[in-house]
Amino acid sequence: MVELIGYSFVVDLFYTAVALLLLFFGLRLLDARSGRPWTDTIRIIRKDPHATALYYAARWIGACLLVGLLLSR
């Protein structure tokens, strides 16, 4: 029984890692297709502390929601 729980946990972690990688590369693809360089965008975000806080909070909340959804199945 313990082996089954361990196996299930490892598979869930693998799904989570793959999902986070796909999310990362998918967002990078969308950034590239938008025609606006990411370095310019992040430079504008980092000039304003409020925008920086919102950006990083949204990233963490999105990643946590994705992991939670994957592990809750």
C-alpha positions in Angstrom: 0.0 0.0 0.0 2.8 2.4 0.8 4.4 1.7 -2.5 1.2 2.6 -4.3 1.0 5.9 -2.4 4.6 6.7 -3.2 4.1 5.8 -6.9 1.0 8.0 -7.1 2.9 10.9 -5.4 5.8 10.6 -7.9 3.4 10.5 -10.8 1.6 13.6 -9.5 4.9 15.4 -9.1 5.8 14.5 -12.7 2.5 15.8 -14.0 3.0 19.0 -12.1 6.5 19.5 -13.4 5.4 18.9 -17.0 2.4 21.2 -16.6 4.6 24.0 -15.2 7.1 23.6 -18.1 4.3 23.6 -20.7 2.8 26.7 -19.0 6.2 28.4 -19.0 7.0 27.7 -22.6 3.4 28.4 -23.7 3.6 31.9 -22.1 7.0 32.5 -23.7 5.5 31.5 -27.1 2.6 34.0 -26.6 5.1 36.7 -25.6 7.1 36.0 -28.8 4.0 36.1 -31.0 2.8 39.4 -29.5 5.7 41.2 -31.1 6.6 43.1 -28.0 9.9 42.2 -26.4 9.6 40.7 -23.0 12.6 42.6 -21.7 10.8 45.9 -22.4 7.7 44.7 -20.7 9.4 43.5 -17.5 11.4 46.7 -17.3 8.2 48.7 -17.3 6.7 46.4 -14.7 9.7 46.7 -12.4 9.7 50.5 -12.4 6.4 50.6 -10.5 6.4 48.7 -7.1 2.6 48.1 -7.3 2.8 46.6 -10.8 5.7 44.4 -9.7 3.8 43.2 -6.7 0.7 42.4 -8.8 2.7 40.7 -11.4 4.6 38.3 -9.1 1.5 37.7 -7.0 -0.4 36.7 -10.1 2.4 34.4 -11.2 2.5 32.6 -7.8 -1.3 32.4 -7.5 -1.5 30.9 -11.0 1.2 28.4 -10.4 -0.3 27.4 -7.0 -3.8 27.0 -8.6 -2.3 24.8 -11.4 -0.5 22.6 -8.9 -3.6 22.4 -6.7 -5.8 21.4 -9.6 -3.3 18.7 -10.7 -2.9 17.2 -7.3 -6.6 17.2 -6.4 -7.6 14.8 -9.1 
